[in-house]
């Protein structure tokens, strides 16, 4: 399983070379690879549905309790099959959608990295490992959303998505770290036995809020929902893959995975149901008056994600069952609709729903796929979407206290989505014929394969849900509930209140569809400055203004000012922490000081005074030399001859270099403002005093360390050297020394480049 996850990253690296020799076949090769992964995961359905859990463990960073381990149960299996199955169809679709040019291998490289990151995310058994893949999905999706990087809108949308999801990722990381501190583990299997410890912890609410922020940003929940419609600047295959079946459901997966040890509380229930309900309603309403086909689908996706969050918040067997079924249904019909949106744009040159109509004769196969997907979205029998809608209504109605209110809001949202489904199918394909920039015609077979397969799957599973979907969904519900659960799925449950609500939803949707133009005009008058997108842009503008202001203040161009800022920061942070922890009590000892030590210190002080008050640069250099050589003598006295030799060499070289260039330097510029002198004097005295106090406290504590003995005993036997310091630098901390050497080499190259630079005037 480890090789399966990593294979996508390896495969992505050789894609450019494959494309060089295969060209048009590249998409099919990648699709076959993804299909083979789906078949691999599909082979586990029988074992997992019977309750088996597959664990693979590799030690990664044992000292931090981080392991490279994977877990395949019902929940991760459901997502893995969706990721690889939908991925195979999207890769084949992209083969004809994208032009044959140098950008095509770049697309497959990005999307393979994304697919592998998603697989790693849903299969990870360690929360910190999961977070690594979580961030990889954000980075790779940024590259995919901004694929058309020459367009400003694409760059802006990619940055917006990255800022929102990466910000949520930081919150999630904080929550995961606190989980580890409270429970003592990051392993999901071990955390299942720590549920009571986590829920009873005083940090539970903090953990929950941080984790929910991460999930809400990733799954486009209110008030972070606006990044998803903005991401529609991405190519259609990206929208179909990332924004319907994979990335946006990562937050849903996360909460379903953490539900056994973070769910089941009042806070979990009310936060998720409130945010999910608001997101569900806002997404549905806003989708109705969109003119751009992909943005209409995006807002309907926001509504669907809100529904999933709401169901997870209800946290009953019925609601989790409904959430898993709806997750599968939504991936099928929304993936198909996004691909069709790309086909319409590709074959007509436009995706404005108000400018498209009567496409059935020109694109009959596409029309059939759209109708099946739209019927599933509207929740009409015998499509799988009808089963999902009834399960959702049943779960909402059986929720105590707020079940009726949630059901009413859910019905209103679904009525809107039925009208949207009518726009996507009836208006576009069966409405009056409208002229388009390009003469419409049927898409190539590779672009038809995805919509048709996904739509037919929605129909076939709807007809045989208990045999086709039950094993996978039952296992997913069992994993999300942390208990073996067997569910039953059926298309027909007889005439009951749930069926009546379904009929009411369809009837209301038909009426809304017929009155859609009038409703659109009313909704179109909503002020744009009330949108979350407007607030985000306002916040980003303010953040940039703040950055410019503080940069202007801090980045003055004067080196002395920069040094002062660093020193003042150290005084504030280190000094404040020290005095706070010490409680104003200092552990000073009275060290024995020899007369010659006092004389050396006095010489150093005199040298400092000469450097500060001298009006001659040469005299100031002599003063600095006195300070340096005085420190060299201190190293010799206290048994550090190697440091003394190094210090002596540096001081000698420094003095020589200063003397050589002194005549090239400008004359001293005396400070005309006395306040600057006093300021610098106060800062210097405070910093010197702080360092003195710290050192006196350090030497007052007995220095007990096993390292001294270890290095002394092993330098010759392990490092083959008699000089302990040299062995430490070259062997025991060789990587650190290598880093320092690289920094020095880079600095030398930079200096050499500046010396060779010739600026033409």
N, C-alpha and C positions, 0 to 999 in steps of 0.2 A: 504493500500500500504506500509505503514511503516513496518507492520508485515511481509509482503512478503519479503522486503529487509533484515530484520533482521533474518528471519527464516532460511536462509542459514547458517548464523554464528552459530545459535543455533544447527541446524541439524549437522553441522560439528563436534561439540563437542561430540555428542553421537555416531558418526560413529564407533569409536573403539569398543563400547559396542554392537552395531548392528552387526558388523563383527564377534564378538565372537560367536554369536548364529546363524547367517545366512550364513557365509562364502561365497559360490559362488553366493548367491542371493543378496549380498550387492550392486553390480553394477547395478542390475536391480531395486533395491529399490531406489537408488539415481537417476537413469534414470527416473523412474516414478515420483519422486518428481519434477525433472526439467521439465518433460513433463506437469505436472499439472500447473506449473508456466506459461509455454508457452500458455496453454489453457486459463489461467486466463487473460493474457495480450491480447490474441487473441480475447477475448470477448469484448474488447474495440475498435476493428477496425472500426465497424460501427459508433460508436459515434465520434471517433477521426477524421475519414475521412469526417464527416459532419461538422467539424470545432470546435467540443467541446474540451476543454482543462481541464484536471482534476488536481486540486491543493490540496495538503495536507500539512498543516503547523503545526509545533510544535516549540514553543520557546525553544531555547537551551542556548545561552549566549547573552541575550538582550543587555547588556552593550557594547558588541563588535559588535552588529548588525549581529549576527550569529544565524541562525535558522535551525532547522532540518526539512527542507521542501522538498517536492518532486513534480515533474512536469511531467505529462504524456501527451505529445502531439505527433504529427506524428513522429518527429525525435527520441524521446526517446522510442516510441512504436516499431519502426522498429528495433532499436538496442536491445531492451528487448526481442523481439521475436527471433532474431538471437542468442542472448546469451543463452536463455533457450532452444530453439529448437535444435541448434547444440550441446549444452551441453548434452541434453538427449541422443543423438546418440553417443557422445564421451564417456559418462559414461558407456553405454552398451558395447561399443567396448573395453574399458579398462578392463571390467570384464573378458574377455578371453585373452587379450593381456598381462596383468600383471600376474605373477605367484602367486599361493596361498601361501603367506607367510606374515610375520609380517609387511612388507613394504606396503602392499595393503591398509590397513585402513589409513595409513599416507598419501598415495596418494589422497584418496578421501577426507580426511580432508583438505589438501592443496587446492585441486581444487574446493571444495565447498566454501572455503573462497574467492578464486579468483572470482568465479561466482557471489557471493553476493557483492563483491567489485565492480565488473563491473556493476551490476544492480544499486548499489548505485550511481556510477559515472554518468551513463546516465540518472538517474531519479532525481538527485539532482537539486533543484531550486536555492540553495544558492551556490555561487562560492567557499566559504571557506569549506562548507560541501563537495562539489565536490572534492576539493583538498585532503581532508582526505581520501576519497575513491580512488582517483588517486594514492596516495602513498601506500594504501593497495594493489592495484593491482601490484605495483612494488615489494613490499615485498613478496607477495604470489607467483608471477611469479619467483622471485629469488629462492624460495624453490622448485618450480616445475622444473625449468631448471636444478637445481643442485640436482634433485631427486636421481640420481645415484652418491651420494656424495663420494663414494669410488674411483671414477675415477677422476684423476686430470683434465682431459679435461672438465668434467662436472662442477667441482668447478670453474675452470677458466672462463668458459662461463657464469655461473650464476653471478659471481662477475662482469664480464664485463657488462652484461645487467643491473645489479643493479646500477653500477657506472654511466653509461650513462643515464638511465632513472631517477634515483634519482637526478643527477645533473640537468637534464632538469626540474625536479619537483621543485627544489629550484628556478630556474628562473621563472617558472610559478607562484609560490607563490608570488614572488616579483611583478610580473605583476598584479596579482589579488589584492594585497594590494594597489597598486597604483590606480587601477580601483576604489576601494572603497574610496580612498582619493579624487579622482577627482569627482566621481559621488555621493558620500555619501551613497552608498548602495552596497550590494553584491548580492541582489536578481535579478534573471534573468528577471522576469516579470517587475520589476522596471527599470532595465537597458535598456529595450527596448525603454523607453521614454527618455533615456539620451544619445542617439546615437550622436546627434549633439554636446553635451557638450564634450563627449569623443574624437570625431574626431577633434574638434577644439582646444583641449587642447594642450599646448606646450609639455606635457608629452606623447602625443599619440604615437610617434615613439618609445619611450622607452617602453611603454606598449606593443606595437605590437611586438617588437623584443623579449622581455621576454616571451610573450605568445607563439610566434612561436618557440622559442627554446624548450619550454616544449612540444609542439605538435610534432616538428620534431624529438626529441629524442625518444618519445614514438612510433611514427609511422615510425621509421627507415628511415628518409630522409637523403639525402646526406648533410653533411659528416658524419652523425651518423648511416649510414645504416648498418655498418659491424657487429653490435651486433646481428642482427637478424639471419644471417646465422650461426654465432657462437652458437646461442641458440639451434641449431639442435641436440646438445648432449642430449637434453631432450627426454623422451619417446615419441613415435609417437602420443598418444592421446593428450599430451601437445602441440605438434607442430600443430596438427590439430585444437585445440581449441584456444590456445593463439595467434598463429602466422598466422592465416588465417581469423578468424571470430570475434575475440574479442579484445584482448589487443592491437594489432598493429593498429586497427582501432580507438582506443581511441583518438588519435591525430586528426583524421579526424572528429570524433564526436565533439571534443572540438571546432575546427575551424568552423564547421557548426553551432554549437550552438552560438558562439560569432559573427558570420558573420553579423547578423542584426545591431549590434552596434559597431563593429570594422572593418567590411568589407566596400567595396565600395570606397576605397581610392586608389590613385596611388601606394602608398607604399605596400598596401595589394596585389594589382594586380601583380606588378612586382616581389616582393619577392617570392610569392607563385608559380607563373608561372615559374620563373627561377629555383627555387629549385625543383619543381615538375617535370619539363622537364628533368633536369639533372639526377634526381633519376630514372625517368622512363627509360631513355636510358641506364644508367650504369647498372641498375638491369637486364634489358633484355640481354645486351651483355654478362655480366659476367655469367648469368645463362646458356648460351649455352655451355660453355666449362667446366662445372662442371661434375665431375664423380660420386660424391655422390648424390644419388637420392633426399634426403631431402634438401641438400644444393642447388640443382638445383631448387627445388620448392621454397626454401626460397628466392633466388635471383629474381625469377619471381614474388614473393609476393612483394619484394621491388619495382619492376617495377610497379606493380599494385597500390601500395600505392602512388607512385609518380604521377601516372595518376589521382588518386583521389584528391591529393593536387593541381595539375595543374587545374583541373576542378573547385575546390573551388576558386582558384585564379582568374579564368576568371569571376566568379561572375555574370553570367547571368542566366535567367530562364532555358535556354537550358543546360548550363553547370551544374547547380545544379541538374537538372533532370537526366542528364547523370551520375553524381557522385552518386546519390542515387540508381539508377538502377545498376550501376557497383558494388557498395558496396554489394548489394544483390546477384548479379551474382557471384562475386568473392568469397563470403562466401560459396556459394553452391559448385562450382566446385573445389575450392582450399581445402576446408574441406574434400571433397571426395578424392582428390589426396593425401593429407597428410595421410589420413587413409589407403589408398591403399599402400602407401610407407611403412607404418608400417607393413601391412599384408605381403608384399613381403619380407621384412627383417625377419619377424617372421617365415614365412613358407619356406624360402630358405636359411636363414642364411647369406645373403649378400644384400647390397643395392648399389653396384657399377654398374652403368648403362652399363658400358663396359663389364661386366661379366655376364649379365643377358640377356636371349633371349629365344623366343619360349615357353612362359609360358601359352599360350592360352589353350592348351589341359589340362594342369594340373590345371589351375585356370580360367575356363571359365566365371564364374559369376563375379569374380574380373575384368576380361578383359572387360566385358560389361560395368561395372561401370566406368572403366578408359576411355574407348572410348567415352562414353557420356560426361564425365567431360572434357576430352581433346578437344572434338569437341566444347564444350562451351567455353573453354579457347582460342581456335583458332578463335572463332567467326564464326562458320559455322551454317547455318540454318538447322533445325528449332529450334535450341537451344536458350535459353535465352541470351547466350553470344553474339549471332549474333545481337540481338536487342541493347544490351549495346554498342557493337562496333560501330554500325551505329549512335547511339545517340552521342557517343564521337566524332566521325568524324564530325558530324553536328555541335556540339557545338564549336569545334576547328575552323572549316572553317568560321563560322559566327562571329568570334571574330575580331574586327577591328585591323588594324596595323600588329599584329604578328600572325594572324590566320593561314596563309599559312605556315610559318616556323614551327609553333607548329604542324600543321597537318603532315608535311613531317617527322618530328622527331617521331611523334606518329606512322606513317605508318612503319618506319624503326624498331621501337620497337616491333610493333605487328608482323612484319615479323619474327623477331627472336623468338617471343613467339609461333608462329605457328610451327616453326621448333622444339622448345622445346616440344610442344604438340605431335609432331610426334615421338620424342624420347621416351616420356612417354608411348605412346600407341603402335605404329607400331614396333619400335625397340625392346621393352621389351617383347611384347606379340606375335608378328608375325614375328620377326626376326629368324635367325638360332638358334636352340636349343643349349644352353650352360650348361655345368655342374656347379652345385652349391653345396656349402657345405652340404646343406640338400636337400633331395628329395622334390621337390615342390609339394604342394597339396593345395586344396581349404581351405580357412580360415573357422573357425567356424561361425555359423549363427550370433552371436552377433557382430563379426568383419565384416561381410558382410552387416549388416543392415544399418550402417551409410553411406558407399559409395554408396550403391544402392539407398537409399532414397534421398540423396542429389543430385545424378546424375539424377534420374527420376524427381525430382522437377525442375531441370534446363530444362528438356525436356518439361514437362507439362506446366510450366509457359511460356515457349517460344511459345507454341502452343496457349495458351489462356492468353496473357499478360494483356489485358485490363480488364478482369474480375477478375484475380487472383492477379496481382501485382499493378494495378492502384490505388486501394484505399489506400494501404499502402504507396506507393511511392509518391502519390499526397500529402498526409498528411505530409510526411517527407519534401518534397520540400516547402510546405507552412510554416512549422516551421523554416526551414533554411532561408527562404526569409522574414519571419515575415509578410506575406501577403497571403491571401487565393489564392491558385493556383490549377488549374485543368489541368492535363496533359492527353495526349492520348498515349497509347502504342500499337503498331501493329507490326506484324512480317514482313509484306510486304508493302512497300511504292512505289512500281513500279520501273521502271528502271530510275535511276537518278545518278548524280555524286557521291553520297555517296555509292551507290551499286557498282559503278565502282571501287571506292577506296577499297571496301571490297574484290572484286574479285582480284584486284592487290595485296592486302596484302596476300591473300591465295596463289596466284601464286608465289609470291616472297618467301613465307614461304616454299612451296614445293621445290623450287630450292635450298634454303638454307639448307633444310633437306638433300637433296641428296648430297650436297657438305659439309656437316657438319664436316667430319673428317679433310678435308683440312683447313676449317675455324678454327677448334679447335686448330690445330697446330700453326696457325698464332697467335691466341689470347693467346695461352699458353706461348708465348715468352714475354708477358708483364712483366716487372720487378716487383717482389713482393714488393720491397721497395717503390713502387708508390701507394700501396694500403692504404686505410684509416686504416685498421687493423694494418698494420705495424707502421703507425704514432702513433696510440693509444698505442701500446706496447712500442714504443720509449718514448712517453710522460710518461707512467706509470713507466717505468724504471727510467727516470729522476726524477720523483716525489719521488720514493722510495730512490734514492740516496740523494736527497735534505733532505728528512726526516731523514736519517741516519746521515747526516752531522750536521744538526741543533740539533739533539738529542745528538750527541757527544759533541757539543759545550755547550748546555744548561744543559743537565743532567750530571753534573760533578761528582755528588756524595757528594758534600759538602752542608750541610744545609744552611750555611751562604751565599753561592753563590745563592741559590734558593731564599732566603729572599731578597737579594739585587736586584735580577731580578724583583721580585714582586714590591718592593718599587720604583725602577727606572721606571717601567711601569706606576705605579700610578702617579709618578711625571710628566711623559711625557704626559699622557692622561688627567688626571684631571687638572694638572697645565696649560697645553697648552690650554685646553678648557676654563678654568677660565680666564686666561689673555686675550684670544681672545675675549671672550664675554664682559669682563669688560672694554676693551679698555685702560688698564693700569690706570684706575681710581678706587680708593678704598674708600669705605664708612666706614671709621673707626670712632668710637666714643671714647670718653675718659671716660671709666668706673671708678667709684669711687672704689679705692682699699684701704682696711684697712691695718694697720701696721701688724696685726697678719697674714693676707693673704700673705703679702710679706715675712714674716718669714717662713711660711709653704713652699712657693715656693723655697726660698733659701735652706731650709732643703732638699727638693726634688732634687735640683740641686747638692747639696753636695753629696747626696746619689748616684746620677748618676755618679759623678766624682769618688767616691770611687769604684764603680763597674767597671768603665772603666780602671782606672789606677792601681788598686790593683794587686799585684803579688800573693796574697793569695786567694784561692777560698772561704774560710770561710769569709774573709773580704768582698769579692764581694757580697756574699749572704746577709751579714748584710746591705750593701749599698742598695741592691734591696729591702730589708725589709723596710728600711727607706722610699724609694720611694712609696712602696705600702701603708704603713700606713699613709703617707702624703696625698695621694689621698683619703684615707678613711676619714680623718679629713675634707677634702674639701667637700665630700659628706654630712657630718654631718652639716657643716656650711650652705650649700645651700639647706637644707631641703629634703634630700634623705636618711633617716635613714635605709630604707630597703637595699638600695644599699651599704650603709656604713657597715652594718652587714655582707652582702655577701662578700664584699671586705675584711673585717677584717678576716672572716673565711678562705677565700682563701689564703690570705697572710700568716696567721699563719700556715696553713697546708703546704703551699709551703716551707716556711722556715724550718719547721720540717722535711719534706721529704728530702730537700737538705742536711740538717745536717746529717740525717741518712745515706745517700748514699755517702757523700762527700769522705769518706775514700776509697770507691771502685773506685772512678774516677781517671783517670791519671792526672799527674801534668800539669800545664799550659804549653802550647808550645808557647814561645814568637815569635811574627812575626819578621822574619829576613829581610823582604823587607819593607822599609819605604813607598814606593809608595802605598802599600796595605792599610797602616794606613791612608795616606792622602786621598785615594779613599773613604774609608769607612767614614771618617770624612766629606768629601764633600757631599756624598750621605745622611748622617744622618742630616746634617745641612739644606740641601735643603728640605728634607722631613719634618723636624720639622718646618722650615719656612713656607712651603706650608700650613701645617695644622693650624699654627698660623694665617696666613692671612685669611684662609677660616673661622675660628672661629670668628675672629674679624669682618669679613663682615656679618656673620650670626647674631651675637648679635646686630649689628647695625640696623637690620631690625626689625620692630615691629612684634612680634610673635602673630598673630591672628589665633585662631583655635577654631572651634566649638566642636572638639573632647573632649577637657578638660571638657567643660560643660556637654557634653553628658554622658561621663563616670561617672562624679561626680553625676549626677542626676539618673543614671540608674544602677549603680553598686549594690545597695542594692535591688532595686525593681526587676531587671531582673536577676542579678547574685547572689543574696542572700548573699552578702559579704560586710563587712565594709571596707576592705583593697582594694582600687581601683586597685592598681598594681596587686594584686593577682587575682582579678576578670578578669582583662584584659588578664592575662596570661592563666587562666584556662577556661574562658568562651568566651570572645569576640574574642580572637585569639587562640582558643584551638587547631585548626589544625596545626598552626605554632609551638606551644609548643609541640604537639605530634611528629611532625617531628624532633624537636631538641632532644626530649627524645629518639626517635628511633636511631638517630645518636650516642648519648652517649651510648646507650645500645649496638649498633654494635661495637663501639670502645672498650667498656669493654669486649665484647666477644673476640674481636681480641687480646687484651692484655692478657686475660686469656689463650687463645690458645697458644700465644707465650711463656707464662710462663710455660705451660705444655709441650711445645715442647722439645723433646729429640732427638738430632741429633746424630746418630751413626757414629763414625769415622772409 
